[in-house]
Amino acid sequence: MEFSGENFDVIVVGAGIMGSSAAYQLAKRAQKTLLLEQFDFLHHRGSSHGESRTIRATYPEDYYHPMVLESSLLWEHAQSEIGYKVYFKAHQFDMGPSENKSLRSVIDSCRKNSVPHQVLDCRQVLEKYSGRIEIPENWVGVATELGGVIKPTKAVSMFQTLAIKNGAVLRDNTEVKTVLKVKDDVRGGVTVVSSNGEEFWGKKCVVTAGAWVGKLVKKISGLELPIQAVETSVCYWRIKKGDEADYAVGGDFPSFASYGDPHVYGTPSLEYPGLIKIALHRGYPCDPDRRPWGPGPSLDSLKELIQGRFAGRVDSSGPAATQLCMYSMTPDKDFVIDFLGGEFGEDVVVAGGFSGHGFKMAPVVGRILADLVLSGEAQGVELRHFRIARFKENPKGNVKDYEEQVSFSVPPQ
C-alpha cells in the first residue's frame, strides 16, 4: 500500500522504544498516527535492541522517581494488553563507597520520596544476599523493592504491535530528510519529507530519533542540541558451575548498580543461561553513521570489581559474550522533552538525550509525548528539568552536586 500523501493527526519519526511507545499512546487515543523508521524495524544500530535493560527507582535526582513508578505500572498494563511479559521483576541493590555523593543522594531521594529502603553495611549485605555479594568495610549498600529486567527488543515489538492494533500505520526503511512548517493559516501543521521524496502531512510531529536526533533537529530547524552519541559495550560473564540458580531472575538476586569509579550496572541472569550481565556505564563518543563498532573500553577495572563483589562465583577472567549499544548523552545526563519552538511552535515535539538510563521510563515518556501533542502540557509531571532552554542558561544544563555516573573514553585509532 502507498501511504505517501496521506494526512495524519500525528507523525512520529523514529521507531525505537520512545517513538513506538508514543505511537501506541497516540493511536489508542484515536489519533490517526504514522510511525516512521529509517532502518528496518527492530534493527540493532541504535539504543532500543538487545536482551535486557534494568528498571530501578533509585536515582540521585528526585524527579525521576515518580516517572519510574508510573512506568512500572504502565509496563504491566501494556503486558496485559499484549498477552506476554517483557518486564521481569526483581529487587534493586545499589552499592558504593560510603562517602560517594551520588549514592548519598540516592539515599536522600529514597527518604524524600518515602521509598521503602534498607541501608546496609558490609556484614548486613553478606547476610541479606547469602554471601553472593560482598562489599568493602567502607562501602554501604541500599536495597529497594522496585527493580528488575525489561526485554528491550520484545518491548519495542510489543508497543508497535499495540499501535497497529489501535489503528496506527507503521513504515520502516523510510529515512526522514526534514520536517517543514506548512505556512497556511487554514490548514497549518507540518510536512514530513523522506529522503526518497515522499511527503506526509500531519497536524503534529514527534521526533524521537535516538542517536540521530541531534542531526535531524539541526536539519529541521538549525538548532544544535547538545546530545552526543556514544557507543557502549554490554558484557556477559559466566557464573561458575553449580551457582547458576543463585544469580538467576525469579529468585532473590537483584538488579544492581555500583557507584564510584568504575560505575557499573547489572541484571540477574535471564537471557543467556549461566551468564550474568555486568557492564561499565561508559563508552566512546561517535558519529552514529560512522561508528567504531568496537573494541570497547578496557575491562581491567570491571574484572577487578567482579572478582571483589561476587565472592569469586562469577568468572572475572573475561566476558563470555559482548554486545554493542548506543547512548545519546546530554551534558547533565537528563532527558530532552520539549516543543521545538521557533516557527514550529508546539507543532513539533522533540524527545531525546535519554543518556543510557531512559529505556525503563519509555511508557511514561510515550504518555507525556501524547499529552504534549494533544493538549500542550503533560499531566502530573514536571518537565522543567527536560527543557531545551536549560542549555542556553547553562551549557552544562542542570546543576548537580555529585559525581559523573557515565564516563567517556577515547576510541583506539
C-alpha positions as CSV (number, residue, x, y, z in Angstrom):
1,M,0.0,0.0,0.0
2,E,1.3,3.5,-0.8
3,F,0.8,5.9,2.0
4,S,2.7,8.9,0.6
5,G,0.4,11.9,0.5
6,E,-1.9,10.7,3.2
7,N,-2.8,13.0,6.1
8,F,-2.3,12.1,9.7
9,D,-3.1,13.6,13.1
10,V,0.4,12.9,14.4
11,I,3.6,11.7,12.6
12,V,6.2,10.0,14.9
13,V,9.8,10.0,13.5
14,G,11.9,7.2,14.9
15,A,10.6,3.8,15.9
16,G,12.8,2.9,18.8
17,I,11.3,2.4,22.2
18,M,10.3,6.0,22.8
19,G,8.7,6.5,19.3
20,S,6.9,3.1,19.5
21,S,5.6,3.9,23.0
22,A,4.4,7.3,21.8
23,A,2.7,5.8,18.7
24,Y,0.9,3.3,20.9
25,Q,-0.3,6.1,23.3
26,L,-1.5,8.3,20.4
27,A,-3.2,5.5,18.5
28,K,-5.2,4.3,21.5
29,R,-6.4,7.9,21.9
30,A,-8.0,7.6,18.5
31,Q,-5.3,9.7,16.7
32,K,-4.5,8.8,13.1
33,T,-0.8,8.0,13.7
34,L,2.1,7.3,11.3
35,L,5.3,5.9,12.8
36,L,8.4,6.2,10.6
37,E,11.7,4.3,10.9
38,Q,14.8,5.0,8.8
39,F,16.1,1.4,9.1
40,D,14.4,-2.0,9.5
41,F,12.1,-2.3,12.4
42,L,13.8,-3.8,15.4
43,H,17.3,-3.1,14.0
44,H,20.5,-3.2,16.1
45,R,22.0,0.1,15.2
46,G,20.6,2.3,17.9
47,S,19.6,2.1,21.6
48,S,16.4,0.0,21.6
49,H,17.7,-3.5,20.8
50,G,19.1,-6.3,22.9
51,E,18.1,-8.7,25.6
52,S,17.9,-6.7,28.8
53,R,17.6,-3.3,30.5
54,T,17.3,-2.6,34.2
55,I,14.4,-0.8,35.9
56,R,15.0,0.9,39.2
57,A,13.6,3.8,41.2
58,T,16.8,4.7,42.9
59,Y,18.0,8.0,41.4
60,P,20.1,10.8,42.9
61,E,17.5,13.2,41.2
62,D,14.1,13.4,42.9
63,Y,12.2,14.0,39.7
64,Y,12.8,10.5,38.1
65,H,11.3,8.5,41.0
66,P,7.6,9.3,40.1
67,M,8.3,8.7,36.4
68,V,9.7,5.2,37.2
69,L,6.8,4.4,39.4
70,E,4.3,5.3,36.7
71,S,6.3,3.4,34.1
72,S,6.3,0.2,36.2
73,L,2.5,0.3,36.2
74,L,2.3,1.1,32.5
75,W,4.7,-1.7,31.6
76,E,2.3,-4.1,33.4
77,H,-0.7,-2.6,31.7
78,A,0.8,-3.0,28.3
79,Q,1.8,-6.6,29.1
80,S,-1.8,-7.3,30.0
81,E,-3.0,-5.9,26.6
82,I,-0.5,-7.9,24.5
83,G,-0.6,-11.1,26.5
84,Y,3.1,-11.7,27.2
85,K,5.8,-10.5,29.5
86,V,8.5,-8.0,28.8
87,Y,9.1,-6.9,32.5
88,F,10.6,-9.4,34.9
89,K,10.5,-8.1,38.5
90,A,13.4,-8.2,40.9
91,H,14.6,-6.1,43.8
92,Q,17.3,-3.4,43.3
93,F,20.6,-3.2,45.1
94,D,22.9,-0.1,44.9
95,M,26.3,-0.1,46.4
96,G,29.4,2.1,46.6
97,P,31.8,4.0,48.9
98,S,30.0,5.4,51.9
99,E,31.2,8.9,51.0
100,N,30.1,8.8,47.4
101,K,27.9,11.8,46.8
102,S,25.7,10.1,44.1
103,L,24.9,7.2,46.4
104,R,24.2,9.5,49.3
105,S,21.9,11.5,47.1
106,V,20.1,8.2,46.2
107,I,19.6,7.5,49.9
108,D,18.3,11.1,50.4
109,S,15.9,10.8,47.5
110,C,14.6,7.5,48.9
111,R,13.8,9.3,52.1
112,K,12.2,12.3,50.5
113,N,10.0,10.1,48.3
114,S,9.1,7.7,51.1
115,V,10.7,4.8,49.2
116,P,11.0,1.7,51.4
117,H,14.7,1.0,51.6
118,Q,17.4,-0.5,53.7
119,V,20.9,1.0,54.1
120,L,23.3,-1.9,54.8
121,D,26.9,-2.3,55.9
122,C,29.2,-5.0,54.6
123,R,28.1,-7.6,57.1
124,Q,24.4,-7.0,56.5
125,V,24.9,-7.2,52.8
126,L,26.6,-10.6,53.2
127,E,23.7,-11.8,55.3
128,K,21.0,-10.4,53.0
129,Y,22.4,-11.9,49.8
130,S,23.7,-15.1,51.4
131,G,27.3,-14.3,50.5
132,R,26.6,-13.7,46.8
133,I,27.5,-10.0,47.1
134,E,30.4,-8.7,49.1
135,I,31.3,-5.0,49.7
136,P,34.3,-3.5,51.5
137,E,34.0,-2.2,55.0
138,N,34.0,1.4,53.9
139,W,31.1,0.8,51.5
140,V,27.3,0.8,52.0
141,G,24.5,-0.9,50.2
142,V,21.0,0.3,49.5
143,A,18.3,-2.3,49.0
144,T,14.9,-1.4,47.5
145,E,11.9,-3.3,46.2
146,L,11.4,-1.9,42.7
147,G,13.9,-3.4,40.3
148,G,14.1,-5.9,37.6
149,V,14.8,-6.6,33.9
150,I,13.0,-5.4,30.8
151,K,13.4,-7.2,27.4
152,P,14.1,-4.3,25.0
153,T,13.6,-5.7,21.5
154,K,10.5,-7.6,22.7
155,A,9.2,-4.4,24.4
156,V,9.6,-2.3,21.2
157,S,7.8,-5.0,19.2
158,M,5.0,-5.0,21.9
159,F,4.4,-1.3,21.5
160,Q,4.5,-1.5,17.7
161,T,2.0,-4.3,17.7
162,L,-0.3,-2.5,20.1
163,A,0.0,0.7,18.0
164,I,-1.1,-1.3,14.9
165,K,-4.0,-2.9,16.8
166,N,-5.2,0.6,17.6
167,G,-5.0,1.7,14.0
168,A,-1.5,3.2,13.6
169,V,0.3,3.0,10.3
170,L,4.0,1.8,10.5
171,R,6.6,2.3,7.8
172,D,10.3,1.2,8.1
173,N,13.2,1.9,5.8
174,T,11.9,5.5,5.4
175,E,14.5,8.0,6.3
176,V,13.2,11.4,7.2
177,K,15.1,14.2,5.5
178,T,13.4,17.1,7.1
179,V,10.2,18.5,8.6
180,L,8.7,21.6,7.1
181,K,6.2,24.0,8.7
182,V,3.1,24.4,6.5
183,K,2.6,28.1,6.1
184,D,-1.1,28.0,5.6
185,D,-3.3,29.6,8.2
186,V,-6.2,27.4,7.3
187,R,-4.5,24.0,7.2
188,G,-1.3,24.5,9.2
189,G,0.5,21.5,10.5
190,V,3.8,20.1,9.1
191,T,5.0,18.2,6.1
192,V,7.5,15.3,6.8
193,V,9.8,14.7,3.8
194,S,11.6,11.4,3.3
195,S,14.9,11.0,1.6
196,N,13.3,9.4,-1.4
197,G,10.9,12.3,-1.9
198,E,7.7,11.1,-0.2
199,E,5.8,13.7,1.7
200,F,3.4,13.1,4.6
201,W,1.2,15.8,6.2
202,G,0.5,15.9,9.9
203,K,-1.2,18.2,12.3
204,K,1.7,17.5,14.7
205,C,5.0,15.7,14.7
206,V,7.0,13.9,17.3
207,V,10.8,13.5,16.8
208,T,12.3,10.5,18.7
209,A,15.3,9.8,16.5
210,G,17.6,8.4,19.2
211,A,21.3,8.8,18.4
212,W,20.3,10.7,15.3
213,V,18.1,13.2,17.0
214,G,20.7,16.0,17.0
215,K,21.4,15.6,13.3
216,L,17.7,15.6,12.4
217,V,16.8,18.5,14.6
218,K,19.6,20.6,13.1
219,K,18.3,19.8,9.6
220,I,14.8,20.7,10.6
221,S,15.4,24.0,12.5
222,G,19.1,24.8,12.6
223,L,19.0,24.2,16.4
224,E,22.1,22.4,17.7
225,L,21.1,20.2,20.6
226,P,24.0,19.2,22.9
227,I,23.3,15.5,22.5
228,Q,26.3,13.2,21.9
229,A,26.1,9.7,20.5
230,V,28.2,7.2,22.5
231,E,29.0,3.6,21.6
232,T,29.0,1.4,24.6
233,S,29.7,-2.3,25.3
234,V,27.5,-4.7,27.2
235,C,29.3,-7.7,28.7
236,Y,28.0,-11.1,29.9
237,W,30.1,-13.1,32.4
238,R,30.0,-16.8,33.1
239,I,28.6,-17.8,36.5
240,K,30.7,-20.6,37.9
241,K,29.2,-24.1,37.6
242,G,26.8,-25.0,40.4
243,D,26.0,-21.4,41.2
244,E,23.8,-20.5,38.2
245,A,20.5,-20.7,40.0
246,D,21.7,-18.4,42.8
247,Y,22.1,-15.5,40.3
248,A,19.0,-16.1,38.2
249,V,16.0,-13.9,37.8
250,G,12.9,-15.1,39.6
251,G,14.8,-15.8,42.8
252,D,16.0,-13.2,45.3
253,F,19.1,-11.9,43.4
254,P,18.6,-8.2,42.5
255,S,19.3,-6.0,39.6
256,F,22.2,-3.8,40.8
257,A,24.5,-0.8,40.4
258,S,27.9,0.0,41.8
259,Y,28.7,3.7,42.2
260,G,32.2,5.3,42.0
261,D,34.9,4.6,39.5
262,P,34.0,2.4,37.6
263,H,30.3,2.9,37.6
264,V,28.8,-0.5,36.9
265,Y,25.3,-1.9,36.5
266,G,23.9,-5.4,36.0
267,T,20.9,-7.7,36.0
268,P,20.2,-11.2,37.3
269,S,20.8,-14.0,34.8
270,L,17.9,-14.2,32.4
271,E,18.6,-14.0,28.7
272,Y,21.6,-16.4,28.4
273,P,21.6,-19.4,30.8
274,G,24.6,-19.4,33.1
275,L,25.6,-15.8,32.1
276,I,25.1,-12.6,34.1
277,K,25.1,-9.1,32.6
278,I,27.7,-6.8,34.3
279,A,28.7,-3.7,32.3
280,L,30.6,-0.4,32.5
281,H,28.5,2.7,32.3
282,R,30.8,4.3,29.8
283,G,31.6,4.4,26.1
284,Y,33.2,6.2,23.1
285,P,31.7,9.4,21.6
286,C,31.0,8.8,18.0
287,D,29.0,9.7,14.9
288,P,26.1,7.3,14.8
289,D,26.7,6.9,11.0
290,R,30.4,6.3,11.4
291,R,30.7,4.1,14.5
292,P,33.9,2.4,15.5
293,W,31.9,-0.9,16.1
294,G,34.2,-1.8,19.0
295,P,36.5,-2.7,20.6
296,G,35.1,-1.5,23.9
297,P,37.0,0.3,26.7
298,S,39.5,-1.6,28.9
299,L,37.8,-4.0,31.2
300,D,40.5,-4.2,33.8
301,S,38.6,-2.2,36.4
302,L,35.4,-4.2,35.7
303,K,37.2,-7.5,36.1
304,E,38.6,-6.3,39.5
305,L,35.2,-5.3,40.7
306,I,33.6,-8.6,39.6
307,Q,36.3,-10.5,41.5
308,G,35.8,-8.4,44.6
309,R,32.0,-8.1,44.7
310,F,30.7,-11.6,43.7
311,A,32.6,-13.8,46.0
312,G,34.6,-15.5,43.2
313,R,31.4,-17.1,42.0
314,V,31.4,-15.2,38.7
315,D,34.4,-15.8,36.3
316,S,36.2,-12.5,36.0
317,S,38.9,-13.6,33.6
318,G,36.9,-12.1,30.6
319,P,33.4,-11.8,29.3
320,A,31.8,-14.8,27.7
321,A,29.8,-12.5,25.3
322,T,29.8,-8.9,24.4
323,Q,27.3,-6.7,22.6
324,L,27.3,-3.1,21.4
325,C,24.7,-0.5,22.0
326,M,24.3,3.3,21.7
327,Y,23.7,6.0,24.3
328,S,22.6,9.6,23.5
329,M,24.2,11.7,26.1
330,T,23.3,15.3,27.3
331,P,25.8,17.2,29.3
332,D,23.7,16.8,32.5
333,K,22.5,13.2,31.7
334,D,18.9,14.5,31.8
335,F,16.4,14.0,29.0
336,V,15.2,16.4,26.4
337,I,11.4,16.5,26.2
338,D,10.2,19.8,24.8
339,F,8.5,21.6,21.9
340,L,10.9,22.5,19.2
341,G,9.6,26.1,19.2
342,G,10.6,28.8,16.7
343,E,8.4,28.7,13.5
344,F,7.1,25.3,14.6
345,G,5.7,26.5,17.9
346,E,4.0,23.5,19.5
347,D,3.6,21.6,16.3
348,V,6.8,19.6,16.7
349,V,7.8,17.8,20.0
350,V,11.4,16.6,20.4
351,A,12.4,13.8,22.8
352,G,16.0,12.6,23.0
353,G,19.1,12.5,25.1
354,F,18.0,9.6,27.3
355,S,21.6,9.2,28.3
356,G,21.8,5.5,28.9
357,H,19.0,5.4,31.5
358,G,15.8,6.2,29.8
359,F,14.5,2.9,28.5
360,K,12.8,1.9,31.8
361,M,10.7,5.1,31.5
362,A,9.6,4.6,27.9
363,P,5.9,4.0,28.8
364,V,5.6,7.3,30.7
365,V,7.7,9.2,28.1
366,G,5.2,7.9,25.4
367,R,2.3,9.1,27.6
368,I,4.0,12.5,28.1
369,L,4.6,13.0,24.4
370,A,1.0,12.2,23.6
371,D,-0.1,14.6,26.3
372,L,2.1,17.4,24.8
373,V,0.9,16.8,21.3
374,L,-2.8,16.7,22.2
375,S,-3.1,19.3,25.0
376,G,0.2,21.2,25.1
377,E,1.0,20.1,28.6
378,A,1.9,16.8,30.4
379,Q,-0.3,15.7,33.2
380,G,1.4,15.0,36.6
381,V,5.0,15.5,35.5
382,E,7.3,18.5,36.0
383,L,9.2,18.9,32.7
384,R,11.3,22.0,33.5
385,H,14.4,19.7,34.0
386,F,14.0,18.5,30.4
387,R,13.5,21.8,28.6
388,I,15.8,22.7,25.7
389,A,16.2,26.2,27.1
390,R,18.2,25.0,30.1
391,F,21.3,24.7,27.9
392,K,21.0,28.4,27.0
393,E,21.1,29.3,30.7
394,N,24.0,26.9,31.3
395,P,25.7,24.9,28.6
396,K,26.2,22.1,31.1
397,G,22.4,22.0,31.8
398,N,21.0,21.2,35.2
399,V,23.4,21.8,38.1
400,K,24.2,18.7,40.2
401,D,26.3,18.4,43.3
402,Y,27.6,14.8,42.8
403,E,29.9,12.8,40.7
404,E,29.5,11.9,37.0
405,Q,28.0,8.4,36.6
406,V,28.9,8.0,32.9
407,S,32.5,8.4,31.7
408,F,33.8,8.8,28.1
409,S,36.8,7.0,26.6
410,V,38.8,7.9,23.6
411,P,38.5,5.1,21.0
412,P,41.7,3.5,19.8
413,Q,43.0,4.6,16.4
